[in-house]
Amino acid sequence: MTITHPKKHLFPIRAATRRALLALLGAATLGAAAAHAEGAWTPERQVTLIVPYNPGGGTDATARAVASRLSVLWNKPVVVENLGGADGLIGTRRVIEAAPDGYTLLFQVPSVLLMKYQRSLKGIDPVGQLAPVTAVATSPTALVMTGTLPFKTLPELVAYCRSKPCNVGSGENSSKVRAQKFAADYQLHDMAVVNYKGTSPIVGDLVSGNLTMAFTGITAAMPLHKTGRLRILVTNGNERAQALPDVPTSMEAGWPDSYSVTWYGMFAPKGTPARVAQAIADATREAGKDPHVREALAVAGAEPAFTSPAAFAEMIRQDDARLGALVKRFPLED
């Protein structure tokens, strides 16, 4: 009787199985690669993040913290470029005119929503030519006064400005509107609104006493507030700022209807593919997990947001309605 060795039967089966498994593995690998190529995006060269204001303010500080971490995550440089002027319009226009490929981004604040009300733009809406990518952080605005005056409460400041000439500094459109509203609410008809090109010169004039007060973010003011060289009288959120728990809100101080919270947000040119915008939003959210980014936001008095493009678009819609109602009462001047 002839006995057939089992290996002569098993070997062909094992080879066939191996070939089938390799085929399946190859298909899965190709499928995963195709899915990755279809759904993910990472930059292949330098990304430029435009900050349309001068260095030194909260917008600049927040942008630089995020850009530094994105450079690590992407292994490509993310360069912050300050392009100030025209209340943020110059830098904003640079991004509007850029290729919609994810390599030129804009870091902006709610003032961008008011540009369409400037007479020089003749109704053109820059936001309509941008794609919302993500809100990065939020921070209440604040009423900051010079440290050369002894007042520590909002009513004391108002009483002083009713008896003496006072001025209020503004670095961008939304703070101009807030300043006009403050003057109207307290009937400070002789208060002069002084326009600046950024936060740093405002802070300098507050410290020297050339400026009575200003509406601005809390970032640049906090260190000098702690030393007494200037004073943050109130913040303009619904709740006290986490970074300034001892400073009352404007509503607590007796100024109702004064809500004003700044978001720091990232935009891309209109027409940027949705998958590119989503990939940038995802990477920015990941950057926000870094302790150094969290610390930078806390130092700036900002709280993390890191939204999806859709959620950021909804934030913009709500703020657009709120600010639009204000600017109808207090028109912007070019």
C-alpha positions in Angstrom: 0.0 0.0 0.0 1.3 3.4 -0.9 1.2 6.0 1.8 1.0 9.6 0.7 2.8 12.0 3.0 0.4 14.6 4.4 2.8 17.5 3.6 2.2 17.0 -0.1 -1.4 17.9 0.4 -0.9 20.6 3.1 1.8 22.6 1.3 -0.4 23.7 -1.7 -3.2 24.7 0.8 -0.8 26.8 2.9 0.6 28.5 -0.2 -2.9 29.3 -1.5 -3.9 30.6 1.9 -0.8 32.8 2.0 -1.5 34.2 -1.4 -5.1 35.0 -0.4 -4.0 36.6 2.8 -1.4 38.7 1.0 -4.0 39.7 -1.6 -6.4 40.7 1.1 -3.8 42.6 3.0 -2.7 44.4 -0.1 -6.2 45.4 -0.9 -6.7 46.7 2.6 -3.5 48.7 2.5 -4.4 50.2 -0.8 -7.9 51.0 0.5 -6.5 52.7 3.6 -4.0 54.7 1.6 -6.7 55.8 -0.8 -8.9 56.7 2.1 -6.1 58.7 3.7 -5.3 60.4 0.4 -9.0 61.3 -0.1 -9.8 62.5 3.5 -6.6 63.8 5.1 -4.5 66.9 4.3 -1.2 68.0 5.6 0.9 70.8 4.2 3.9 70.0 2.0 5.6 73.4 2.5 5.5 76.5 4.6 2.1 77.8 5.9 1.7 81.6 6.5 -0.7 82.8 9.2 -1.6 86.4 8.7 -2.3 88.5 11.8 -3.8 91.8 10.4 -2.7 93.8 13.5 0.5 95.0 14.9 2.5 92.7 17.3 1.9 92.8 21.0 -1.8 92.3 21.4 -3.9 89.2 22.3 -4.5 88.3 18.6 -0.8 88.2 17.9 0.1 86.3 21.1 -2.6 83.6 20.6 -1.7 83.2 16.9 2.0 82.6 17.7 1.3 80.0 20.4 -0.9 78.0 18.0 1.5 78.4 15.0 4.4 77.2 17.0 2.7 73.9 17.8 1.3 73.5 14.3 4.8 73.7 13.0 5.7 70.7 15.2 2.6 68.7 14.3 3.0 69.3 10.5 6.8 69.2 10.5 6.6 72.3 8.3 7.1 75.9 9.3 4.0 77.9 10.2 5.1 81.5 10.0 3.1 84.4 11.6 3.1 87.5 9.5 1.8 90.8 11.1 0.2 92.9 8.4 -1.5 95.7 10.2 -3.3 98.8 8.9 -6.8 99.9 7.9 -8.4 98.4 10.9 -7.3 94.9 9.8 -8.4 95.2 6.2 -4.9 95.1 4.7 -4.0 91.7 6.1 -7.6 90.4 5.6 -7.4 91.3 1.9 -4.1 89.5 1.6 -5.8 86.3 2.6 -8.9 86.9 0.5 -6.7 87.2 -2.6 -4.5 84.2 -1.8 -4.9 80.8 -3.4 -7.5 78.6 -1.6 -5.1 75.8 -0.9 -4.6 76.0 2.9 -1.2 77.6 2.7 -2.3 81.2 3.6 -4.6 81.6 6.6 -6.0 84.5 8.5 -6.2 85.0 12.3 -9.0 87.4 13.1 -11.3 88.8 15.7 -15.0 90.0 15.6 -14.0 93.3 14.1 -13.8 91.6 10.8 -17.6 91.4 10.8 -17.9 95.2 10.9 -15.7 95.9 7.8 -18.8 95.8 5.5 -20.1 98.8 7.3 -17.2 101.0 6.4 -18.1 103.5 3.7 -14.8 102.9 1.9 -15.8 99.3 1.2 -19.1 100.3 -0.3 -21.0 97.3 1.2 -18.4 94.7 0.3 -18.3 92.0 3.0 -14.8 90.5 3.5 -16.2 87.6 5.6 -18.2 86.5 2.6 -15.0 86.0 0.8 -13.5 83.9 3.5 -14.0 80.3 4.7 -14.4 79.9 8.5 -12.0 77.2 9.7 -12.0 77.2 13.5 -12.5 79.4 16.6 -9.3 79.0 18.6 -10.1 80.8 21.9 -12.5 83.3 23.5 -11.7 86.2 25.8 -13.9 88.9 27.3 -13.0 92.5 26.3 -12.3 94.9 29.1 -12.6 98.6 30.1 -9.0 99.6 31.0 -8.1 102.9 32.5 -4.9 104.8 33.2 -3.1 104.0 36.5 -2.4 107.8 36.9 -5.9 108.3 38.2 -6.9 106.9 41.6 -10.3 105.5 40.7 -11.0 101.8 41.2 -14.7 101.6 40.2 -16.7 102.3 37.1 -19.1 104.8 38.8 -16.0 106.8 40.0 -14.6 106.9 36.5 -17.9 108.0 35.0 -18.3 110.8 37.6 -14.8 112.0 36.8 -15.5 112.1 33.0 -18.6 114.1 33.6 -16.6 116.8 35.2 -13.3 116.7 33.3 -12.4 116.1 29.6 -11.7 112.4 29.0 -10.7 110.3 26.0 -11.1 106.6 25.1 -8.7 104.6 22.9 -9.7 102.2 20.2 -7.6 99.8 18.2 -10.2 98.2 15.9 -13.7 98.5 14.7 -15.6 96.7 17.5 -13.9 98.7 20.2 -14.8 101.9 18.4 -18.5 100.9 18.5 -18.2 99.9 22.2 -16.6 103.2 23.1 -19.4 105.1 21.4 -22.0 103.0 23.2 -20.3 103.7 26.5 -20.2 107.4 25.9 -23.9 107.4 24.9 -25.1 105.2 27.8 -23.4 107.5 30.3 -24.1 110.7 28.4 -20.5 111.6 28.1 -21.0 113.8 25.0 -17.6 115.4 25.1 -15.6 112.2 25.2 -13.2 111.9 22.3 -12.6 108.5 20.7 -8.9 108.2 19.7 -8.1 105.6 17.0 -4.9 103.6 17.2 -3.3 100.9 14.9 -3.0 98.3 17.6 -3.0 97.5 21.3 0.6 98.3 22.2 0.4 102.1 21.6 -2.9 102.2 23.5 -1.2 100.5 26.5 1.7 103.0 26.2 -0.6 106.0 26.3 -2.6 104.5 29.2 0.5 104.1 31.2 1.7 107.6 30.5 -1.6 109.1 31.3 -2.2 110.5 27.8 -5.3 108.3 27.5 -8.0 108.0 30.1 -9.4 104.6 29.2 -9.7 102.1 26.4 -11.8 99.1 25.3 -9.4 96.3 24.5 -8.6 92.7 25.1 -7.2 91.8 28.5 -3.9 90.2 27.2 -1.7 93.3 27.0 -3.3 94.9 30.0 -3.0 92.1 32.6 0.7 92.4 33.5 0.5 96.2 34.0 -2.8 95.8 35.8 -1.0 93.6 38.4 1.7 96.2 38.9 -0.9 99.1 39.1 0.4 101.0 36.1 -3.0 100.7 34.6 -6.3 99.3 35.9 -8.8 96.9 34.4 -12.0 98.2 35.8 -14.5 95.7 34.4 -14.6 92.8 31.9 -17.5 92.5 29.5 -18.5 88.9 29.7 -21.5 87.3 31.4 -19.2 85.9 34.0 -15.9 87.1 35.6 -12.8 86.2 33.5 -11.0 83.2 34.9 -7.7 85.1 34.6 -9.2 88.0 36.6 -11.5 86.6 39.3 -11.3 89.8 41.4 -12.4 92.1 38.6 -16.2 92.6 38.3 -18.1 92.2 35.1 -19.5 95.4 33.6 -23.0 94.2 34.5 -22.0 93.8 38.1 -20.6 97.3 38.0 -23.9 98.7 36.9 -23.5 98.9 33.1 -26.2 96.6 31.6 -26.3 95.4 28.0 -22.5 95.6 27.7 -21.7 92.0 26.7 -18.6 91.8 24.5 -16.5 88.6 24.2 -13.8 88.4 21.6 -13.1 85.2 19.7 -9.8 84.5 18.0 -10.5 82.6 14.9 -8.8 81.1 11.8 -10.1 81.7 8.3 -9.0 80.5 4.9 -9.7 82.0 1.4 -13.2 81.3 0.1 -13.1 78.1 -2.1 -10.7 76.2 0.1 -11.8 72.6 0.0 -13.8 71.4 2.9 -11.4 68.6 3.7 -8.5 71.0 3.8 -10.4 73.3 6.2 -11.4 70.4 8.4 -7.8 69.0 8.5 -6.6 72.4 9.6 -9.3 72.6 12.3 -8.4 69.1 13.5 -4.7 69.9 13.6 -5.4 73.2 15.5 -7.5 71.3 18.0 -4.6 68.9 18.5 -2.2 71.8 18.9 -4.5 73.1 21.6 -3.8 70.0 23.8 -0.2 71.1 24.2 0.5 72.4 27.7 2.6 75.3 26.3 -0.4 76.4 24.1 -2.8 76.1 27.0 -0.4 78.2 29.2 -0.1 80.8 26.5 -3.8 81.1 26.2 -4.1 81.4 30.0 -1.5 84.1 30.1 -3.4 86.0 27.4 -6.6 85.7 29.5 -8.2 83.5 26.8 -10.1 80.2 27.1 -9.7 77.4 24.6 -12.5 76.9 22.0 -11.2 74.8 19.1 -14.4 74.4 17.1 -15.3 72.7 13.8 -15.7 74.9 10.7 -19.5 74.6 11.0 -19.6 75.6 14.7 -17.3 78.6 14.0 -19.6 79.7 11.2 -22.5 79.6 13.7 -20.6 81.8 16.2 -19.9 84.2 13.4 -23.6 84.3 12.5 -24.6 85.2 16.0 -22.0 87.8 16.5 -22.8 89.3 13.1 -26.4 89.9 14.2 -25.3 91.4 17.6 -22.6 93.7 16.2 -24.8 94.7 13.2 -27.5 96.0 15.6 -24.8 98.1 17.4 -23.3 99.6 14.4 -26.7 100.8 13.2 -26.9 102.9 16.4 -23.2 104.0 16.2 -22.1 104.1 12.6 -18.4 103.6 11.8 -16.3 106.4 10.3 -13.5 105.7 7.9 
